[in-house]
Amino acid sequence: MGDALIEIRDVSHTFQTKGGPLKVLDHLDISVPEGGFCAVVGPSGCGKSTLTRLIAGLMIPDAGEVWLHGERVRGPRSTVGMAFQNPVLLEWRTILKNVLLPLEIVPSKLSRKEAEERARFLLSLVGLEGFEDKKPSELSGGMRQRASLCRALIHQPEVLILDEPFGALDAFTREDLWQTMHQVKEREPFTGVLITHDLRESIFLADQVVVMSGRPAHAQFVLEVGETGPRDLDHLYTAEAAEMLNVLRHQIEIAQGRAPAEPTAHGSADRGEDVPAPPPGPAAQGVA
Amino acid sequence: MAYVPAPITRPEDAAGGAGRRVLDRFASRAVMAPIVALIVFCLFWEALVWINDWPDYVMASPSDLPPAFARYWELFIVMGWQTLWRTVVGLVVAVIVGVGLGMVMGFSRTMRDALYPLLVGFNAIPKATVVPIVALLFVGAHDFNTILIAFMISFFPIAVSVSIGLSTLEPEYRDILRSLGASQTTIFWKIALPKTLPEFFGALKVAVTLAFIGTNLMEIVSPHGRGLGALFDSGKTNSDYPLMFAVLIALAVLGILLYYIVVALEKVFAGWAERSEH
């Protein structure tokens, strides 16, 4: 696992709340190779957003270590780009100026003109050509999310952290953005971590899906999608995809405590298991 | 059906002439509507006095006002200026102190918990009762006292709105810059401050009229004979009722003037918050 770009080693974290200490992460291990795309799914409140803040260096874990590109994370670093469910665009700036915002913080080798060219290129990549001088309020939710994605990528981050970026969008817009993500990743390579509640999204975008257990969370199960790079939406409707979705759904039920833990899951990360065996029951063939 | 947002040609581009004509009509309506309203209001007022056959000392009518203005126009200019500049200075101090307090309360939970009850209590005290105290405390410092009262009555809404604007900033806004290693100051200037501007201007509109009330309270009560408040008072002592009404109108005009200056500033600095209709 030496070549991992993102390495989360044995991380535990406890929040101090009014109701006493609340342990959210418990000996969590995740590792994402360079250029990989890891989706993290799990029950609500299992600490997925805490995980993104740890990787971004916005928080330091109580125990364990987070490593990015061979360096231990001890604070925020400019090699990270973030996008959230809320696109948080600055309403008083044009779309172009919004995309350029990170370059006002991060020291960049680009001249102003080059930076602007890069921003225009990214905007055209996500289909926002011609909207550079609009204000965010003039854009739809999906378009704002596209702009937010460009802002996360403008400073060429090594790591892109996506915290449910498509969660508030309607189903069709979401599927469009999934395809946009693949196009973007092809042109602008990054190592990605995607937090999501959408299992279809996880297997469509990522090449590795981590299922987090209920609180306090550890990596309960890892699914290798067995596919990298762009794929077609049709892939979501194959027997293979249905099988993967079934496995994930079953794992989520275990994480929620609604199904007993299976012997194969071990309650720990099972790496290297390409396509796990479908769970018992008649559901296995259902969707296909 | 692929959803690729293509550049949209705006309707205004296609029909520039028609767009301008519509705009003109709006502009003329924006000017005409308040003028018509004003005329109707004055007619109603005149009729009310006329029908009830009220004498001057009960209620002056609009037709009494031009003679009053004509007779004392020099006083109106001098006193009006005194009222205006002291109100503006009081307001500027209120903005500085209000924004400062708002920042302290917006960024620190402890300070918010500590200062809020104090501020609410202070704001609940009728400023008319504070006027004699201040007048006695700083005897003779008339300009200072007037500015002080104008400030005291108007800083509260500014402090509250700024503190609420800052404390309700969504954490994601902060995280976007913080994850890149931006300092708190950078986050304040780039995000927190501009994001609070719409709330700030909303409060400033309230504060403008409040500051006028403060200035006049002091001018009416203290015996220095300065400002429109003093002119009002002299109208009262001389039983010159049209003069009293004329002062009220002059105050209203000044209030409108300052209010629209704030509106213009808001358009410049926080115009983005206004949603375009479509």
Chai-1 contact restraints between the chains, C-beta under 6 A:
chainA,res_idxA,chainB,res_idxB,connection_type,confidence,min_distance_angstrom,max_distance_angstrom,comment,restraint_id
A,A56,B,S179,contact,1.0,0.0,6.0,A-B,restraint_1
A,L58,B,S179,contact,1.0,0.0,6.0,A-B,restraint_2
A,P76,B,R178,contact,1.0,0.0,6.0,A-B,restraint_3
A,P76,B,S179,contact,1.0,0.0,6.0,A-B,restraint_4
A,P76,B,G181,contact,1.0,0.0,6.0,A-B,restraint_5
A,S78,B,L180,contact,1.0,0.0,6.0,A-B,restraint_6
A,S78,B,G181,contact,1.0,0.0,6.0,A-B,restraint_7
A,V80,B,S179,contact,1.0,0.0,6.0,A-B,restraint_8
A,M82,B,S179,contact,1.0,0.0,6.0,A-B,restraint_9
A,F84,B,E172,contact,1.0,0.0,6.0,A-B,restraint_10
A,N86,B,E172,contact,1.0,0.0,6.0,A-B,restraint_11
A,V88,B,E172,contact,1.0,0.0,6.0,A-B,restraint_12
A,V88,B,Y173,contact,1.0,0.0,6.0,A-B,restraint_13
A,V88,B,I176,contact,1.0,0.0,6.0,A-B,restraint_14
A,E91,B,W272,contact,1.0,0.0,6.0,A-B,restraint_15
A,W92,B,P194,contact,1.0,0.0,6.0,A-B,restraint_16
A,W92,B,W272,contact,1.0,0.0,6.0,A-B,restraint_17
A,P102,B,L180,contact,1.0,0.0,6.0,A-B,restraint_18
A,I105,B,L180,contact,1.0,0.0,6.0,A-B,restraint_19
A,I105,B,A182,contact,1.0,0.0,6.0,A-B,restraint_20
A,V106,B,L180,contact,1.0,0.0,6.0,A-B,restraint_21
A,G127,B,V4,contact,1.0,0.0,6.0,A-B,restraint_22
A,G127,B,P5,contact,1.0,0.0,6.0,A-B,restraint_23
A,G130,B,P7,contact,1.0,0.0,6.0,A-B,restraint_24
A,S137,B,R275,contact,1.0,0.0,6.0,A-B,restraint_25
A,M143,B,P5,contact,1.0,0.0,6.0,A-B,restraint_26
A,D176,B,Y3,contact,1.0,0.0,6.0,A-B,restraint_27
